[in-house]
Amino acid sequence: MKKLPPEPRRRPSQSRSKVLVDAIIQACKQVLADEGEERLTTNRIAEVAGVTIGSLYQYFPNKEAILANLLSEEFAAASDQVCREVTPRVAAQIGISLRATIHELIHVTAELHLRYLRLHGSFYREYHDFFDFHGKVNKHMTEVFHQPSWQDWLPDLLKKYKSEIIVSDLDQAAFISANIIEGLISTALKDRPEWLENEVYLDNIETAVMNFLQGCSGE
């Protein structure tokens, strides 16, 4: 079950209160960028935002609720950019080999998490399942770019390389492959986040997928 982050106490309804809430969220972002997660407190956020701590607490019960709003805004703004960056990288590998495509897919998935892990540290580790940025990018890919998500095109990729795959049911093969990738990266994010930058770990995920698809002799 996904762990839910704290919610705001109230939503701004007037222009002045919206300006105040936006100032609080932007101050949170500034403190994270300039001073780091360890300096992020409600008092420091209020100070940087130029508001009283009482005003902050009118809208947010704690810093986690502010971070939740900040992440939601960042995900919405970043989806388009990520889609434009990721699609050509993965597509360029499809004609090279199945292994090259799986390799790029694993690295792209790890990089998506690293992007926010570096900014939001322990908060992102704790609540990333709730925000599901990967899912938001996939949704943006289908709704805005009218392109299939990677879960949707993975069966087609496996059909292209059907002669190299030992699993007869390609839909099941795609489902299991996707969950090997997402499961091992998500678990590392929670328990061993440094492994998301570890080439040996990412290569081992690739090996797990390729061994499942092609058997232990797969290249």
mmCIF file of the C-alpha atoms, coordinates in Angstrom:
data_MODEL
# 
_entry.id   MODEL 
# 
loop_
_atom_site.group_PDB 
_atom_site.id 
_atom_site.type_symbol 
_atom_site.label_atom_id 
_atom_site.label_alt_id 
_atom_site.label_comp_id 
_atom_site.label_asym_id 
_atom_site.label_entity_id 
_atom_site.label_seq_id 
_atom_site.pdbx_PDB_ins_code 
_atom_site.Cartn_x 
_atom_site.Cartn_y 
_atom_site.Cartn_z 
_atom_site.occupancy 
_atom_site.B_iso_or_equiv 
_atom_site.pdbx_formal_charge 
_atom_site.auth_seq_id 
_atom_site.auth_comp_id 
_atom_site.auth_asym_id 
_atom_site.auth_atom_id 
_atom_site.pdbx_PDB_model_num 
ATOM 1   C CA . MET A 1 1   ? 0.000  0.000   0.000   1.00 0.00 ? 1   MET A CA 1 
ATOM 2   C CA . LYS A 1 2   ? 1.319  3.413   -0.968  1.00 0.00 ? 2   LYS A CA 1 
ATOM 3   C CA . LYS A 1 3   ? 2.248  5.680   1.925   1.00 0.00 ? 3   LYS A CA 1 
ATOM 4   C CA . LEU A 1 4   ? 0.426  9.004   1.668   1.00 0.00 ? 4   LEU A CA 1 
ATOM 5   C CA . PRO A 1 5   ? 2.316  12.250  2.309   1.00 0.00 ? 5   PRO A CA 1 
ATOM 6   C CA . PRO A 1 6   ? 0.760  14.903  4.585   1.00 0.00 ? 6   PRO A CA 1 
ATOM 7   C CA . GLU A 1 7   ? -1.812 17.142  2.926   1.00 0.00 ? 7   GLU A CA 1 
ATOM 8   C CA . PRO A 1 8   ? -2.155 20.932  3.214   1.00 0.00 ? 8   PRO A CA 1 
ATOM 9   C CA . ARG A 1 9   ? -4.385 22.215  6.008   1.00 0.00 ? 9   ARG A CA 1 
ATOM 10  C CA . ARG A 1 10  ? -6.275 24.357  3.527   1.00 0.00 ? 10  ARG A CA 1 
ATOM 11  C CA . ARG A 1 11  ? -6.123 25.450  -0.087  1.00 0.00 ? 11  ARG A CA 1 
ATOM 12  C CA . PRO A 1 12  ? -5.694 29.113  -1.014  1.00 0.00 ? 12  PRO A CA 1 
ATOM 13  C CA . SER A 1 13  ? -8.881 30.591  -2.441  1.00 0.00 ? 13  SER A CA 1 
ATOM 14  C CA . GLN A 1 14  ? -7.924 34.235  -3.002  1.00 0.00 ? 14  GLN A CA 1 
ATOM 15  C CA . SER A 1 15  ? -5.140 35.751  -5.052  1.00 0.00 ? 15  SER A CA 1 
ATOM 16  C CA . ARG A 1 16  ? -3.264 37.049  -2.015  1.00 0.00 ? 16  ARG A CA 1 
ATOM 17  C CA . SER A 1 17  ? -3.304 33.679  -0.278  1.00 0.00 ? 17  SER A CA 1 
ATOM 18  C CA . LYS A 1 18  ? -2.217 31.988  -3.502  1.00 0.00 ? 18  LYS A CA 1 
ATOM 19  C CA . VAL A 1 19  ? 0.777  34.315  -3.671  1.00 0.00 ? 19  VAL A CA 1 
ATOM 20  C CA . LEU A 1 20  ? 1.642  33.458  -0.071  1.00 0.00 ? 20  LEU A CA 1 
ATOM 21  C CA . VAL A 1 21  ? 1.416  29.696  -0.647  1.00 0.00 ? 21  VAL A CA 1 
ATOM 22  C CA . ASP A 1 22  ? 3.481  29.967  -3.822  1.00 0.00 ? 22  ASP A CA 1 
ATOM 23  C CA . ALA A 1 23  ? 6.129  31.933  -1.916  1.00 0.00 ? 23  ALA A CA 1 
ATOM 24  C CA . ILE A 1 24  ? 6.283  29.165  0.694   1.00 0.00 ? 24  ILE A CA 1 
ATOM 25  C CA . ILE A 1 25  ? 6.668  26.433  -1.944  1.00 0.00 ? 25  ILE A CA 1 
ATOM 26  C CA . GLN A 1 26  ? 9.340  28.366  -3.820  1.00 0.00 ? 26  GLN A CA 1 
ATOM 27  C CA . ALA A 1 27  ? 11.186 29.064  -0.572  1.00 0.00 ? 27  ALA A CA 1 
ATOM 28  C CA . CYS A 1 28  ? 11.186 25.342  0.130   1.00 0.00 ? 28  CYS A CA 1 
ATOM 29  C CA . LYS A 1 29  ? 12.719 24.748  -3.286  1.00 0.00 ? 29  LYS A CA 1 
ATOM 30  C CA . GLN A 1 30  ? 15.330 27.447  -2.697  1.00 0.00 ? 30  GLN A CA 1 
ATOM 31  C CA . VAL A 1 31  ? 16.395 26.079  0.682   1.00 0.00 ? 31  VAL A CA 1 
ATOM 32  C CA . LEU A 1 32  ? 16.777 22.588  -0.760  1.00 0.00 ? 32  LEU A CA 1 
ATOM 33  C CA . ALA A 1 33  ? 18.848 23.852  -3.675  1.00 0.00 ? 33  ALA A CA 1 
ATOM 34  C CA . ASP A 1 34  ? 21.042 26.305  -1.745  1.00 0.00 ? 34  ASP A CA 1 
ATOM 35  C CA . GLU A 1 35  ? 21.351 24.757  1.709   1.00 0.00 ? 35  GLU A CA 1 
ATOM 36  C CA . GLY A 1 36  ? 20.373 21.106  1.442   1.00 0.00 ? 36  GLY A CA 1 
ATOM 37  C CA . GLU A 1 37  ? 17.811 18.819  3.020   1.00 0.00 ? 37  GLU A CA 1 
ATOM 38  C CA . GLU A 1 38  ? 19.378 18.989  6.482   1.00 0.00 ? 38  GLU A CA 1 
ATOM 39  C CA . ARG A 1 39  ? 18.620 22.744  6.696   1.00 0.00 ? 39  ARG A CA 1 
ATOM 40  C CA . LEU A 1 40  ? 15.009 22.373  5.590   1.00 0.00 ? 40  LEU A CA 1 
ATOM 41  C CA . THR A 1 41  ? 12.689 23.322  8.456   1.00 0.00 ? 41  THR A CA 1 
ATOM 42  C CA . THR A 1 42  ? 9.388  25.157  8.548   1.00 0.00 ? 42  THR A CA 1 
ATOM 43  C CA . ASN A 1 43  ? 11.102 28.054  10.322  1.00 0.00 ? 43  ASN A CA 1 
ATOM 44  C CA . ARG A 1 44  ? 13.762 28.328  7.622   1.00 0.00 ? 44  ARG A CA 1 
ATOM 45  C CA . ILE A 1 45  ? 11.161 28.086  4.862   1.00 0.00 ? 45  ILE A CA 1 
ATOM 46  C CA . ALA A 1 46  ? 9.079  30.857  6.451   1.00 0.00 ? 46  ALA A CA 1 
ATOM 47  C CA . GLU A 1 47  ? 12.187 33.016  6.852   1.00 0.00 ? 47  GLU A CA 1 
ATOM 48  C CA . VAL A 1 48  ? 13.215 32.651  3.211   1.00 0.00 ? 48  VAL A CA 1 
ATOM 49  C CA . ALA A 1 49  ? 9.625  33.150  2.029   1.00 0.00 ? 49  ALA A CA 1 
ATOM 50  C CA . GLY A 1 50  ? 9.322  36.335  4.096   1.00 0.00 ? 50  GLY A CA 1 
ATOM 51  C CA . VAL A 1 51  ? 6.215  35.156  5.935   1.00 0.00 ? 51  VAL A CA 1 
ATOM 52  C CA . THR A 1 52  ? 5.475  34.443  9.577   1.00 0.00 ? 52  THR A CA 1 
ATOM 53  C CA . ILE A 1 53  ? 5.578  30.886  10.846  1.00 0.00 ? 53  ILE A CA 1 
ATOM 54  C CA . GLY A 1 54  ? 1.925  31.324  11.821  1.00 0.00 ? 54  GLY A CA 1 
ATOM 55  C CA . SER A 1 55  ? 0.996  32.135  8.237   1.00 0.00 ? 55  SER A CA 1 
ATOM 56  C CA . LEU A 1 56  ? 2.853  29.043  7.040   1.00 0.00 ? 56  LEU A CA 1 
ATOM 57  C CA . TYR A 1 57  ? 1.027  26.822  9.518   1.00 0.00 ? 57  TYR A CA 1 
ATOM 58  C CA . GLN A 1 58  ? -2.318 28.164  8.354   1.00 0.00 ? 58  GLN A CA 1 
ATOM 59  C CA . TYR A 1 59  ? -1.760 26.248  5.103   1.00 0.00 ? 59  TYR A CA 1 
ATOM 60  C CA . PHE A 1 60  ? 0.754  23.500  5.871   1.00 0.00 ? 60  PHE A CA 1 
ATOM 61  C CA . PRO A 1 61  ? 0.996  21.288  8.981   1.00 0.00 ? 61  PRO A CA 1 
ATOM 62  C CA . ASN A 1 62  ? 4.698  20.488  8.434   1.00 0.00 ? 62  ASN A CA 1 
ATOM 63  C CA . LYS A 1 63  ? 7.535  20.648  5.928   1.00 0.00 ? 63  LYS A CA 1 
ATOM 64  C CA . GLU A 1 64  ? 6.524  17.295  4.386   1.00 0.00 ? 64  GLU A CA 1 
ATOM 65  C CA . ALA A 1 65  ? 3.223  18.793  3.224   1.00 0.00 ? 65  ALA A CA 1 
ATOM 66  C CA . ILE A 1 66  ? 5.165  21.641  1.561   1.00 0.00 ? 66  ILE A CA 1 
ATOM 67  C CA . LEU A 1 67  ? 7.505  19.148  -0.099  1.00 0.00 ? 67  LEU A CA 1 
ATOM 68  C CA . ALA A 1 68  ? 4.526  17.187  -1.396  1.00 0.00 ? 68  ALA A CA 1 
ATOM 69  C CA . ASN A 1 69  ? 3.175  20.299  -3.110  1.00 0.00 ? 69  ASN A CA 1 
ATOM 70  C CA . LEU A 1 70  ? 6.605  21.153  -4.484  1.00 0.00 ? 70  LEU A CA 1 
ATOM 71  C CA . LEU A 1 71  ? 7.090  17.670  -5.933  1.00 0.00 ? 71  LEU A CA 1 
ATOM 72  C CA . SER A 1 72  ? 3.646  17.696  -7.554  1.00 0.00 ? 72  SER A CA 1 
ATOM 73  C CA . GLU A 1 73  ? 4.454  21.001  -9.259  1.00 0.00 ? 73  GLU A CA 1 
ATOM 74  C CA . GLU A 1 74  ? 7.878  19.807  -10.371 1.00 0.00 ? 74  GLU A CA 1 
ATOM 75  C CA . PHE A 1 75  ? 6.511  16.557  -11.801 1.00 0.00 ? 75  PHE A CA 1 
ATOM 76  C CA . ALA A 1 76  ? 3.899  18.421  -13.828 1.00 0.00 ? 76  ALA A CA 1 
ATOM 77  C CA . ALA A 1 77  ? 6.519  20.821  -15.199 1.00 0.00 ? 77  ALA A CA 1 
ATOM 78  C CA . ALA A 1 78  ? 9.132  18.141  -15.899 1.00 0.00 ? 78  ALA A CA 1 
ATOM 79  C CA . SER A 1 79  ? 6.991  15.547  -17.686 1.00 0.00 ? 79  SER A CA 1 
ATOM 80  C CA . ASP A 1 80  ? 7.240  17.228  -21.089 1.00 0.00 ? 80  ASP A CA 1 
ATOM 81  C CA . GLN A 1 81  ? 11.001 17.705  -20.851 1.00 0.00 ? 81  GLN A CA 1 
ATOM 82  C CA . VAL A 1 82  ? 11.587 14.138  -19.702 1.00 0.00 ? 82  VAL A CA 1 
ATOM 83  C CA . CYS A 1 83  ? 9.485  12.718  -22.547 1.00 0.00 ? 83  CYS A CA 1 
ATOM 84  C CA . ARG A 1 84  ? 11.485 14.714  -25.083 1.00 0.00 ? 84  ARG A CA 1 
ATOM 85  C CA . GLU A 1 85  ? 14.771 13.541  -23.572 1.00 0.00 ? 85  GLU A CA 1 
ATOM 86  C CA . VAL A 1 86  ? 13.914 9.900   -22.979 1.00 0.00 ? 86  VAL A CA 1 
ATOM 87  C CA . THR A 1 87  ? 12.086 8.904   -26.156 1.00 0.00 ? 87  THR A CA 1 
ATOM 88  C CA . PRO A 1 88  ? 14.967 9.480   -28.617 1.00 0.00 ? 88  PRO A CA 1 
ATOM 89  C CA . ARG A 1 89  ? 17.440 7.735   -26.310 1.00 0.00 ? 89  ARG A CA 1 
ATOM 90  C CA . VAL A 1 90  ? 15.429 4.533   -26.064 1.00 0.00 ? 90  VAL A CA 1 
ATOM 91  C CA . ALA A 1 91  ? 14.224 4.632   -29.677 1.00 0.00 ? 91  ALA A CA 1 
ATOM 92  C CA . ALA A 1 92  ? 17.809 4.891   -30.924 1.00 0.00 ? 92  ALA A CA 1 
ATOM 93  C CA . GLN A 1 93  ? 18.602 1.510   -29.363 1.00 0.00 ? 93  GLN A CA 1 
ATOM 94  C CA . ILE A 1 94  ? 15.625 -0.447  -30.722 1.00 0.00 ? 94  ILE A CA 1 
ATOM 95  C CA . GLY A 1 95  ? 17.247 -1.119  -34.077 1.00 0.00 ? 95  GLY A CA 1 
ATOM 96  C CA . ILE A 1 96  ? 20.586 -2.070  -32.514 1.00 0.00 ? 96  ILE A CA 1 
ATOM 97  C CA . SER A 1 97  ? 19.654 -4.985  -30.266 1.00 0.00 ? 97  SER A CA 1 
ATOM 98  C CA . LEU A 1 98  ? 17.263 -6.158  -27.595 1.00 0.00 ? 98  LEU A CA 1 
ATOM 99  C CA . ARG A 1 99  ? 20.012 -5.952  -24.968 1.00 0.00 ? 99  ARG A CA 1 
ATOM 100 C CA . ALA A 1 100 ? 20.903 -2.373  -25.956 1.00 0.00 ? 100 ALA A CA 1 
ATOM 101 C CA . THR A 1 101 ? 17.267 -1.319  -25.618 1.00 0.00 ? 101 THR A CA 1 
ATOM 102 C CA . ILE A 1 102 ? 16.835 -3.005  -22.224 1.00 0.00 ? 102 ILE A CA 1 
ATOM 103 C CA . HIS A 1 103 ? 20.127 -1.429  -21.098 1.00 0.00 ? 103 HIS A CA 1 
ATOM 104 C CA . GLU A 1 104 ? 18.924 2.072   -22.014 1.00 0.00 ? 104 GLU A CA 1 
ATOM 105 C CA . LEU A 1 105 ? 15.506 1.486   -20.461 1.00 0.00 ? 105 LEU A CA 1 
ATOM 106 C CA . ILE A 1 106 ? 17.082 0.514   -17.142 1.00 0.00 ? 106 ILE A CA 1 
ATOM 107 C CA . HIS A 1 107 ? 19.381 3.541   -17.131 1.00 0.00 ? 107 HIS A CA 1 
ATOM 108 C CA . VAL A 1 108 ? 16.565 5.940   -18.045 1.00 0.00 ? 108 VAL A CA 1 
ATOM 109 C CA . THR A 1 109 ? 14.396 4.558   -15.239 1.00 0.00 ? 109 THR A CA 1 
ATOM 110 C CA . ALA A 1 110 ? 17.206 4.918   -12.698 1.00 0.00 ? 110 ALA A CA 1 
ATOM 111 C CA . GLU A 1 111 ? 17.963 8.462   -13.865 1.00 0.00 ? 111 GLU A CA 1 
ATOM 112 C CA . LEU A 1 112 ? 14.331 9.530   -13.463 1.00 0.00 ? 112 LEU A CA 1 
ATOM 113 C CA . HIS A 1 113 ? 14.471 8.558   -9.799  1.00 0.00 ? 113 HIS A CA 1 
ATOM 114 C CA . LEU A 1 114 ? 17.930 10.036  -9.277  1.00 0.00 ? 114 LEU A CA 1 
ATOM 115 C CA . ARG A 1 115 ? 16.735 13.388  -10.577 1.00 0.00 ? 115 ARG A CA 1 
ATOM 116 C CA . TYR A 1 116 ? 14.418 13.780  -7.589  1.00 0.00 ? 116 TYR A CA 1 
ATOM 117 C CA . LEU A 1 117 ? 16.395 11.760  -5.090  1.00 0.00 ? 117 LEU A CA 1 
ATOM 118 C CA . ARG A 1 118 ? 19.204 14.319  -5.384  1.00 0.00 ? 118 ARG A CA 1 
ATOM 119 C CA . LEU A 1 119 ? 16.797 17.184  -4.783  1.00 0.00 ? 119 LEU A CA 1 
ATOM 120 C CA . HIS A 1 120 ? 14.476 15.715  -2.178  1.00 0.00 ? 120 HIS A CA 1 
ATOM 121 C CA . GLY A 1 121 ? 16.451 12.959  -0.491  1.00 0.00 ? 121 GLY A CA 1 
ATOM 122 C CA . SER A 1 122 ? 14.689 11.007  2.228   1.00 0.00 ? 122 SER A CA 1 
ATOM 123 C CA . PHE A 1 123 ? 11.272 12.523  1.435   1.00 0.00 ? 123 PHE A CA 1 
ATOM 124 C CA . TYR A 1 124 ? 11.371 11.184  -2.126  1.00 0.00 ? 124 TYR A CA 1 
ATOM 125 C CA . ARG A 1 125 ? 12.608 7.795   -0.921  1.00 0.00 ? 125 ARG A CA 1 
ATOM 126 C CA . GLU A 1 126 ? 9.705  7.539   1.509   1.00 0.00 ? 126 GLU A CA 1 
ATOM 127 C CA . TYR A 1 127 ? 6.898  8.745   -0.741  1.00 0.00 ? 127 TYR A CA 1 
ATOM 128 C CA . HIS A 1 128 ? 8.009  8.045   -4.331  1.00 0.00 ? 128 HIS A CA 1 
ATOM 129 C CA . ASP A 1 129 ? 5.430  5.266   -4.725  1.00 0.00 ? 129 ASP A CA 1 
ATOM 130 C CA . PHE A 1 130 ? 2.648  7.751   -4.032  1.00 0.00 ? 130 PHE A CA 1 
ATOM 131 C CA . PHE A 1 131 ? 3.898  10.329  -6.543  1.00 0.00 ? 131 PHE A CA 1 
ATOM 132 C CA . ASP A 1 132 ? 4.693  7.693   -9.209  1.00 0.00 ? 132 ASP A CA 1 
ATOM 133 C CA . PHE A 1 133 ? 6.623  10.090  -11.444 1.00 0.00 ? 133 PHE A CA 1 
ATOM 134 C CA . HIS A 1 134 ? 7.411  7.261   -13.838 1.00 0.00 ? 134 HIS A CA 1 
ATOM 135 C CA . GLY A 1 135 ? 3.687  6.665   -14.273 1.00 0.00 ? 135 GLY A CA 1 
ATOM 136 C CA . LYS A 1 136 ? 3.062  10.375  -14.809 1.00 0.00 ? 136 LYS A CA 1 
ATOM 137 C CA . VAL A 1 137 ? 5.710  10.469  -17.545 1.00 0.00 ? 137 VAL A CA 1 
ATOM 138 C CA . ASN A 1 138 ? 4.115  7.465   -19.238 1.00 0.00 ? 138 ASN A CA 1 
ATOM 139 C CA . LYS A 1 139 ? 0.684  9.126   -19.053 1.00 0.00 ? 139 LYS A CA 1 
ATOM 140 C CA . HIS A 1 140 ? 2.117  12.341  -20.513 1.00 0.00 ? 140 HIS A CA 1 
ATOM 141 C CA . MET A 1 141 ? 3.720  10.311  -23.282 1.00 0.00 ? 141 MET A CA 1 
ATOM 142 C CA . THR A 1 142 ? 0.385  8.834   -24.357 1.00 0.00 ? 142 THR A CA 1 
ATOM 143 C CA . GLU A 1 143 ? -1.864 11.865  -23.806 1.00 0.00 ? 143 GLU A CA 1 
ATOM 144 C CA . VAL A 1 144 ? 0.358  14.679  -25.092 1.00 0.00 ? 144 VAL A CA 1 
ATOM 145 C CA . PHE A 1 145 ? 2.826  13.018  -27.456 1.00 0.00 ? 145 PHE A CA 1 
ATOM 146 C CA . HIS A 1 146 ? 0.357  10.323  -28.581 1.00 0.00 ? 146 HIS A CA 1 
ATOM 147 C CA . GLN A 1 147 ? 3.079  7.736   -28.165 1.00 0.00 ? 147 GLN A CA 1 
ATOM 148 C CA . PRO A 1 148 ? 2.772  4.422   -26.306 1.00 0.00 ? 148 PRO A CA 1 
ATOM 149 C CA . SER A 1 149 ? 4.192  4.173   -22.809 1.00 0.00 ? 149 SER A CA 1 
ATOM 150 C CA . TRP A 1 150 ? 7.162  1.863   -22.469 1.00 0.00 ? 150 TRP A CA 1 
ATOM 151 C CA . GLN A 1 151 ? 4.964  -0.798  -20.866 1.00 0.00 ? 151 GLN A CA 1 
ATOM 152 C CA . ASP A 1 152 ? 2.765  -0.637  -23.977 1.00 0.00 ? 152 ASP A CA 1 
ATOM 153 C CA . TRP A 1 153 ? 5.561  -0.851  -26.528 1.00 0.00 ? 153 TRP A CA 1 
ATOM 154 C CA . LEU A 1 154 ? 7.615  -3.430  -24.659 1.00 0.00 ? 154 LEU A CA 1 
ATOM 155 C CA . PRO A 1 155 ? 5.522  -6.338  -26.067 1.00 0.00 ? 155 PRO A CA 1 
ATOM 156 C CA . ASP A 1 156 ? 6.118  -4.948  -29.574 1.00 0.00 ? 156 ASP A CA 1 
ATOM 157 C CA . LEU A 1 157 ? 9.848  -4.761  -28.855 1.00 0.00 ? 157 LEU A CA 1 
ATOM 158 C CA . LEU A 1 158 ? 9.845  -8.410  -27.801 1.00 0.00 ? 158 LEU A CA 1 
ATOM 159 C CA . LYS A 1 159 ? 7.924  -9.370  -30.954 1.00 0.00 ? 159 LYS A CA 1 
ATOM 160 C CA . LYS A 1 160 ? 10.664 -7.734  -33.016 1.00 0.00 ? 160 LYS A CA 1 
ATOM 161 C CA . TYR A 1 161 ? 13.224 -9.988  -31.322 1.00 0.00 ? 161 TYR A CA 1 
ATOM 162 C CA . LYS A 1 162 ? 10.919 -13.005 -30.949 1.00 0.00 ? 162 LYS A CA 1 
ATOM 163 C CA . SER A 1 163 ? 13.443 -15.395 -32.471 1.00 0.00 ? 163 SER A CA 1 
ATOM 164 C CA . GLU A 1 164 ? 15.898 -14.570 -29.651 1.00 0.00 ? 164 GLU A CA 1 
ATOM 165 C CA . ILE A 1 165 ? 13.419 -15.080 -26.787 1.00 0.00 ? 165 ILE A CA 1 
ATOM 166 C CA . ILE A 1 166 ? 12.648 -18.385 -25.100 1.00 0.00 ? 166 ILE A CA 1 
ATOM 167 C CA . VAL A 1 167 ? 9.432  -17.222 -23.388 1.00 0.00 ? 167 VAL A CA 1 
ATOM 168 C CA . SER A 1 168 ? 6.466  -18.139 -25.587 1.00 0.00 ? 168 SER A CA 1 
ATOM 169 C CA . ASP A 1 169 ? 3.910  -15.690 -24.175 1.00 0.00 ? 169 ASP A CA 1 
ATOM 170 C CA . LEU A 1 170 ? 5.323  -12.280 -25.099 1.00 0.00 ? 170 LEU A CA 1 
ATOM 171 C CA . ASP A 1 171 ? 2.723  -10.317 -23.146 1.00 0.00 ? 171 ASP A CA 1 
ATOM 172 C CA . GLN A 1 172 ? 3.711  -12.171 -20.002 1.00 0.00 ? 172 GLN A CA 1 
ATOM 173 C CA . ALA A 1 173 ? 7.379  -11.749 -20.902 1.00 0.00 ? 173 ALA A CA 1 
ATOM 174 C CA . ALA A 1 174 ? 6.906  -7.980  -21.222 1.00 0.00 ? 174 ALA A CA 1 
ATOM 175 C CA . PHE A 1 175 ? 4.969  -7.799  -17.941 1.00 0.00 ? 175 PHE A CA 1 
ATOM 176 C CA . ILE A 1 176 ? 7.596  -9.760  -16.026 1.00 0.00 ? 176 ILE A CA 1 
ATOM 177 C CA . SER A 1 177 ? 10.495 -7.839  -17.620 1.00 0.00 ? 177 SER A CA 1 
ATOM 178 C CA . ALA A 1 178 ? 8.922  -4.491  -16.720 1.00 0.00 ? 178 ALA A CA 1 
ATOM 179 C CA . ASN A 1 179 ? 8.397  -5.606  -13.138 1.00 0.00 ? 179 ASN A CA 1 
ATOM 180 C CA . ILE A 1 180 ? 11.951 -6.893  -12.816 1.00 0.00 ? 180 ILE A CA 1 
ATOM 181 C CA . ILE A 1 181 ? 13.210 -3.457  -13.855 1.00 0.00 ? 181 ILE A CA 1 
ATOM 182 C CA . GLU A 1 182 ? 10.762 -1.370  -11.843 1.00 0.00 ? 182 GLU A CA 1 
ATOM 183 C CA . GLY A 1 183 ? 10.863 -3.647  -8.808  1.00 0.00 ? 183 GLY A CA 1 
ATOM 184 C CA . LEU A 1 184 ? 14.637 -3.789  -8.466  1.00 0.00 ? 184 LEU A CA 1 
ATOM 185 C CA . ILE A 1 185 ? 15.069 -0.070  -9.075  1.00 0.00 ? 185 ILE A CA 1 
ATOM 186 C CA . SER A 1 186 ? 12.272 0.864   -6.672  1.00 0.00 ? 186 SER A CA 1 
ATOM 187 C CA . THR A 1 187 ? 13.672 -1.429  -3.970  1.00 0.00 ? 187 THR A CA 1 
ATOM 188 C CA . ALA A 1 188 ? 17.135 0.050   -4.401  1.00 0.00 ? 188 ALA A CA 1 
ATOM 189 C CA . LEU A 1 189 ? 15.672 3.538   -4.160  1.00 0.00 ? 189 LEU A CA 1 
ATOM 190 C CA . LYS A 1 190 ? 14.194 2.703   -0.761  1.00 0.00 ? 190 LYS A CA 1 
ATOM 191 C CA . ASP A 1 191 ? 16.985 0.558   0.686   1.00 0.00 ? 191 ASP A CA 1 
ATOM 192 C CA . ARG A 1 192 ? 20.196 1.223   -1.278  1.00 0.00 ? 192 ARG A CA 1 
ATOM 193 C CA . PRO A 1 193 ? 19.763 4.520   -3.163  1.00 0.00 ? 193 PRO A CA 1 
ATOM 194 C CA . GLU A 1 194 ? 23.479 4.723   -3.952  1.00 0.00 ? 194 GLU A CA 1 
ATOM 195 C CA . TRP A 1 195 ? 23.053 1.651   -6.159  1.00 0.00 ? 195 TRP A CA 1 
ATOM 196 C CA . LEU A 1 196 ? 21.027 3.682   -8.668  1.00 0.00 ? 196 LEU A CA 1 
ATOM 197 C CA . GLU A 1 197 ? 24.371 5.163   -9.746  1.00 0.00 ? 197 GLU A CA 1 
ATOM 198 C CA . ASN A 1 198 ? 26.211 1.843   -9.518  1.00 0.00 ? 198 ASN A CA 1 
ATOM 199 C CA . GLU A 1 199 ? 26.876 0.409   -12.977 1.00 0.00 ? 199 GLU A CA 1 
ATOM 200 C CA . VAL A 1 200 ? 27.392 -3.085  -11.556 1.00 0.00 ? 200 VAL A CA 1 
ATOM 201 C CA . TYR A 1 201 ? 23.918 -3.037  -10.002 1.00 0.00 ? 201 TYR A CA 1 
ATOM 202 C CA . LEU A 1 202 ? 22.290 -1.702  -13.173 1.00 0.00 ? 202 LEU A CA 1 
ATOM 203 C CA . ASP A 1 203 ? 24.167 -4.289  -15.237 1.00 0.00 ? 203 ASP A CA 1 
ATOM 204 C CA . ASN A 1 204 ? 22.914 -7.017  -12.890 1.00 0.00 ? 204 ASN A CA 1 
ATOM 205 C CA . ILE A 1 205 ? 19.321 -5.878  -13.497 1.00 0.00 ? 205 ILE A CA 1 
ATOM 206 C CA . GLU A 1 206 ? 20.020 -6.074  -17.230 1.00 0.00 ? 206 GLU A CA 1 
ATOM 207 C CA . THR A 1 207 ? 21.433 -9.571  -16.795 1.00 0.00 ? 207 THR A CA 1 
ATOM 208 C CA . ALA A 1 208 ? 18.351 -10.651 -14.812 1.00 0.00 ? 208 ALA A CA 1 
ATOM 209 C CA . VAL A 1 209 ? 16.028 -9.450  -17.589 1.00 0.00 ? 209 VAL A CA 1 
ATOM 210 C CA . MET A 1 210 ? 18.099 -10.944 -20.400 1.00 0.00 ? 210 MET A CA 1 
ATOM 211 C CA . ASN A 1 211 ? 18.497 -14.279 -18.604 1.00 0.00 ? 211 ASN A CA 1 
ATOM 212 C CA . PHE A 1 212 ? 14.733 -14.423 -18.145 1.00 0.00 ? 212 PHE A CA 1 
ATOM 213 C CA . LEU A 1 213 ? 14.095 -13.613 -21.817 1.00 0.00 ? 213 LEU A CA 1 
ATOM 214 C CA . GLN A 1 214 ? 16.887 -15.576 -23.444 1.00 0.00 ? 214 GLN A CA 1 
ATOM 215 C CA . GLY A 1 215 ? 18.150 -18.037 -20.879 1.00 0.00 ? 215 GLY A CA 1 
ATOM 216 C CA . CYS A 1 216 ? 21.513 -17.852 -19.156 1.00 0.00 ? 216 CYS A CA 1 
ATOM 217 C CA . SER A 1 217 ? 23.394 -17.934 -22.470 1.00 0.00 ? 217 SER A CA 1 
ATOM 218 C CA . GLY A 1 218 ? 21.680 -14.782 -23.794 1.00 0.00 ? 218 GLY A CA 1 
ATOM 219 C CA . GLU A 1 219 ? 24.004 -12.079 -25.081 1.00 0.00 ? 219 GLU A CA 1 
# 
